[in-house]
Amino acid sequence: MVEIAPSILSADFARLGEEIAAAERGGATVVHCDVMDGHFVPNLTIGLPVIKSLRRATRLPLDTHLMISEPGRYAEQFVDAGANMVSVHVEVDAHLNRTLMAIKNKGAKAGVVINPATPLSTLEEALDVADYVLVMSVNPGFGGQKFIPSVLDKVRRLRRMIAERGLTVRIEIDGGVDRTNIGEVTAAGAEIIVAGTAVFGVGDPAQGVRDLLDASTTVASGK
């Protein structure tokens, strides 16, 4: 089942609750929250107080993507703040197994994030622990970037890797996905689609989500 996870990075923060509610009316089932520290990525965004506020504003699962230098120090705090899913980058966490297990022991889903140029081999020892893998289809740090087409093959290879090991790990993708390419993305094996501009940059978040859901079946159905 394809799920749309609107990224609040592209939302109007003065109307954040309203925008999330509109996206939910359109069929969104997850809220994606990008946490950036200005060190691991060259941008600063939100932290724990915003997650706590969002928890009061929506019943949808909060998917918190930690783009920070020391995710192991903070991952459990984001679960305590209300996050239902917490993902950390394989490139930056020297104790990835420990961090993932800490997230799971808190009762949340644990995810591993992999950047566009990072090889899938870095996930070998994490797949048995992770609940999902977030594949970046842009270089992390800023919204509104163009989709990197070579990531599609990466998603296909990851889907095969998961199947060959008999795992139930889900694949999430983030970066540059819109109605023109979402069909290819889901056909490659991605199940949770993070979309910012394609949802919050079209004027009506509800319609933006509906358009993505409609377009997600284009390749599979041959339309």
N, C-alpha and C positions, 0 to 999 in steps of 0.2 A: 504494500500500500504506500503510495506516494504521500508524503506530508510536506506542507509548506510551513517553513519557520521564518516569519518576517524578522529581519534584523533591525532592531531599534536604532542602530547607528545612523540610519537614513530617515528616521522619523522626526517629527516636530516635537521637541521635548517640552514645549509649552502646552502641548495638547496630547501628551504621550498616552494617557489613559484612554482618551477618545480614539486615538489612532489604532491602538491595540484592539479595542473593542470592535472597530470597523473591520479590521483584518480578520478577527474571529468570525464575524458575521459572514465573511466571504469564504470561510472554510479553513482558515489557518488553525493548526492544532498545537503549535509550539511557538514560544517567543524566544528569539535568539538575542543574547546579550553579549556584546563584545567588550571585554575588560582589557584595556591597554595601559601599560605603565610608563611609556616613554623611553624604556630601556631595551626590552626585547624587540619592540617595534617603535618606529618614530612618531608616536601619537599618544595622546592622553585622552581617556574617555571616562568611563564610569567605574564606580567601586561598590562596596558593600551597602552604603545607604540607599543607592538607587535600586538594588536588588530587593532590599527590604520593602521599599515603597511599591515596587512592581508586584511583590507577593500579595499586597493588599488590594492591588488594582485589577488583578486577573486570576482566574482559576486555571488558566492554561499552564502547562509545564514550562518552567523557565530553564532554558538551555544556555548555560554560562560558559563562554569560550575565553579561557584565561591566556591572554597574550602578554604574559609577565615573566620576569626573569627568575623568580623563585616561587613557582606555583605550589610546591609542597608546603610552604609556610602558610598559604592562604586558602587552599582548596576546601578544607573542612569548614572554614568560616563562611564560605559562600553557600555551602549546604545549610548551615545554621541560619543563614540570612533568608533562605527560601528557595534556593536553586534545586531543581529536580534532576538536572543533568549538568555535569561539570567536566570540561575537557581541557587537557593540558598538552603542550607541544612536546613531541619526542625529541626535538632538537635542543631543548633547554633543561629538561628534568633529568638530573643524574641518578635519581632514585625513583624512576617511573613506576616500578611495581609497587613500591610503598605508597606512593601518592594515589595510584588507582585503587588500591585496597582500602586506603583511608576513606576515599570518597564512597566506595561501596558499603563499607562498614557503617557509614553515616546514613545509609538508606537511599542514596542517590545513584543514578546511572553514571558510570565512569567512561570518559572518552579519551582517545588519543588523537592528537592533531598532527598532520604531516604537511609540510610546505611543498610547493610545486617541484622544487629541485631536490627534495630529500627522497632517497630511494626507499622502496617498499621493504627492503631487507631490514630496515631499522625497526620494523614492527614485529619481526619474527617472535620475539620473546614477550611481546605485550598482548598479542591477539587472544591468548587464552584467558587473559584477565579483563580486557576491555569489553564494555557493552556495545560500543560503537567506535568507528573511526571517522574523523572529520577530515576530509581531503580538501586542502585549499586549492582553489582554481584561480587564485590571484596571489600575489605576494602580500602577506598580511600587513595591515596598518591603516589602510584608508578604504572607504567605501567608493563605489562608482567606478571601479577599475574594469578593464576588459577581460573577459574570460580567456584563459590559456587553453587552446584546443588540445594540446598534447596530454592534458590531464585526463581526457576521456579514456585513453588507453590504460592509464594508471588505474582508473576506477575498474575497468574490465579485469585487469590483472589481479587487483585486490579482491574482486568478487570471486574469481577462480581460487585464489589462495584461501579465502574463507570457506568456500565450498569443499575444497580438497581436505581441509582439516575438520570438516564436520561441525563447524561452529555456527552460531546464530548471531554473530556480530553484524550490526547494521552499518550501512555506509551513509554518511552525511557529506554534503558538498557545499562549499561556501566561496562565492566570488564571481561576479559577472554573469550569473544565471538569470535569464529572462525568457520571455515567451518564444524567442527565436531559436533558442538552443536547449530548452528544458527537455524536449522530447528525446534528443540525443543523450542527454545526461541521465535520464531515468532508464533509457534503453541500455546504457552501459552498466547499470546496476546500482545507482544512487537511489536512496529511498527517502531521505530527509533533505529537503532543498531549502537552503538559506537564501533569502532574497531580500535585499534592502530597497534599492532604487526601483526595482520592478514592482514593488508593493507600495512604498510610501512616496515614490516620485511621480506617480501617475495621476494624482489628484483625488482618487477614490481608492483607499486601501482595500476595501471589500472587493471591488471590481478587479483590482490588480491581482488579488489572490485567485479569484475565479478564472481569470485569463490564464494564469500559470497552470492551474489544475486542468483546464481544458486543453492547453497546449502540451501538457506532459504526456498525453497519450498519442500524440500525432505520429511519432515514428513507429510505435508498437502497432498502431492500427492501420498504418499505411496510408493515412489520409494526406 
